Amino acid sequence: MGQYVLLSPSGNAKLQALLRGAFLHRMFLFSSVGDLVDLTGQFFDDQAVYLRFSHVSNFQPKFYIGPTSSHILDREHSRVREFLQVQQNKFVLADKTLRFWNKYDNFWMWSIFPLFTGQSNFRALEQALIKLWQPQLNTPFIYQFFSCRKEGSVQTTTWFFLQ
């Protein structure tokens, strides 16, 4: 999917620039299977900042940057479990991004890609990237897809999707 986004003339320019700037962009243009094996090993590095993006042109402006103290695939495994709970309306304290993917039923159309691995300051790095790139699926930008309604008292606030 990453190669499709990078080489597509109609691809989102912001996402293309972010993918080109990542140190693993060679994964999309690898020359041998050995290179691919070396590059995919980055998915198992701890303290990483990763990108979640879609190849579908309508969703390309909406990407997600996230940190993880464990490896990226472990975080995605956890996210899948949370997503299944959201689909069954069991997990009410889920991340807003999971609720977005559930609403549009496109969770499985998104790819993960490590931006930085092995960084001890991975949380600060994530915040800096969010501030710089302003991904629409990260807080505070994701709230544009929600509407807040106050029910009764100030303590009860419910978030609904905008139609």
C-alpha positions in Angstrom: 0.0 0.0 0.0 2.8 2.4 0.8 4.3 2.0 -2.7 0.8 2.7 -4.2 0.5 5.9 -2.2 4.1 7.0 -3.0 3.8 6.4 -6.8 0.2 7.4 -7.3 -0.2 10.8 -9.0 -3.4 11.4 -7.1 -1.9 10.5 -3.7 -2.1 12.9 -0.8 0.9 15.1 -0.9 1.2 15.4 2.9 1.2 11.6 3.3 3.6 11.1 0.5 6.1 13.6 2.1 5.8 11.8 5.4 6.4 8.4 3.8 9.4 9.7 1.8 10.9 11.2 4.9 10.7 8.0 7.0 13.9 6.0 7.3 12.2 2.9 6.1 10.8 4.2 2.8 13.2 1.8 1.1 10.7 -1.0 2.1 8.5 0.1 -0.7 11.3 -0.2 -3.3 13.4 -3.1 -2.0 15.8 -4.8 -4.3 16.0 -8.3 -2.8 14.2 -10.5 -0.3 17.1 -10.2 2.1 16.7 -6.4 2.2 12.9 -6.9 2.8 13.6 -9.2 5.7 16.0 -6.7 7.3 13.6 -3.9 6.9 10.6 -5.7 8.3 12.6 -6.4 11.4 11.9 -2.8 12.4 8.3 -3.8 13.2 9.7 -5.7 16.2 11.8 -2.9 17.7 10.7 -1.3 21.0 9.9 2.3 21.7 8.6 3.2 18.3 6.6 5.9 16.6 4.4 4.6 13.8 2.1 5.8 11.1 -1.3 4.2 10.2 -2.5 5.2 6.8 -4.9 4.1 4.0 -4.3 3.6 0.3 -7.9 4.7 -0.4 -7.7 8.3 -1.8 -10.8 9.5 0.2 -9.1 8.5 3.5 -5.5 9.5 2.7 -5.8 12.9 4.3 -6.8 11.1 7.5 -3.8 9.3 8.9 -2.7 8.5 12.5 0.6 8.8 14.2 1.0 6.8 17.4 3.7 5.7 19.9 4.3 2.4 21.5 6.7 1.2 24.2 6.5 -2.4 23.0 6.9 -3.3 19.3 4.4 -2.1 16.7 2.8 -5.4 15.9 2.1 -6.0 19.6 0.3 -2.6 19.7 -1.7 -3.4 16.6 -2.7 -6.8 18.1 -4.0 -4.9 21.2 -5.8 -2.4 18.9 -7.5 -5.2 17.0 -8.9 -6.6 20.3 -10.1 -3.1 21.3 -11.7 -2.7 17.9 -13.6 -5.9 18.2 -14.9 -4.7 21.5 -16.0 -1.4 20.0 -17.9 -3.3 17.2 -19.8 -5.2 19.9 -20.4 -2.0 21.9 -18.6 -3.5 24.9 -15.6 -1.2 25.2 -17.0 2.3 26.1 -13.7 4.0 26.9 -12.1 3.2 23.5 -9.9 5.6 21.6 -11.8 8.0 19.4 -9.9 6.7 16.4 -11.3 3.3 16.9 -14.8 4.7 16.9 -14.0 6.5 13.7 -12.8 3.2 12.0 -15.9 1.4 13.4 -18.3 4.1 12.0 -16.8 3.9 8.5 -16.2 0.2 8.7 -12.7 0.6 7.3 -10.4 -0.6 10.0 -8.9 -3.3 7.8 -8.0 -0.8 5.0 -5.3 0.8 7.0 -1.6 -0.1 7.0 1.0 0.4 9.7 4.5 1.8 9.0 7.3 2.5 11.5 8.6 6.0 11.4 11.2 5.8 14.2 12.2 2.9 16.3 14.5 2.5 19.3 14.0 6.1 20.4 14.0 6.7 24.2 12.1 9.9 23.7 9.4 8.3 21.5 6.4 10.0 23.2 8.0 13.5 22.8 8.8 12.6 19.2 5.2 11.5 18.6 3.9 14.9 20.0 6.3 16.8 17.8 5.2 14.9 14.7 1.5 15.5 15.5 2.1 19.2 15.9 4.1 19.3 12.7 1.9 17.1 10.4 -1.5 17.6 12.1 -2.9 14.2 11.3 -6.7 14.2 11.3 -7.1 11.0 13.3 -5.0 12.3 16.3 -6.3 14.4 19.2 -7.3 17.3 19.0 -7.9 17.1 15.2 -10.2 14.0 15.4 -12.8 15.9 17.3 -13.9 17.6 14.0 -15.7 14.3 13.3 -17.7 14.3 16.5 -20.4 16.4 18.0 -20.7 17.0 21.8 -24.1 16.9 23.5 -24.5 17.6 27.2 -27.2 15.5 28.8 -28.6 16.9 32.0 -25.7 17.9 34.2 -22.3 19.1 33.2 -20.7 15.8 34.2 -22.5 13.8 31.6 -21.1 14.5 28.1 -21.7 12.2 25.1 -19.8 12.3 21.8 -21.7 11.6 18.7 -20.5 11.4 15.1 -21.5 14.3 12.8 -23.7 13.0 10.0 
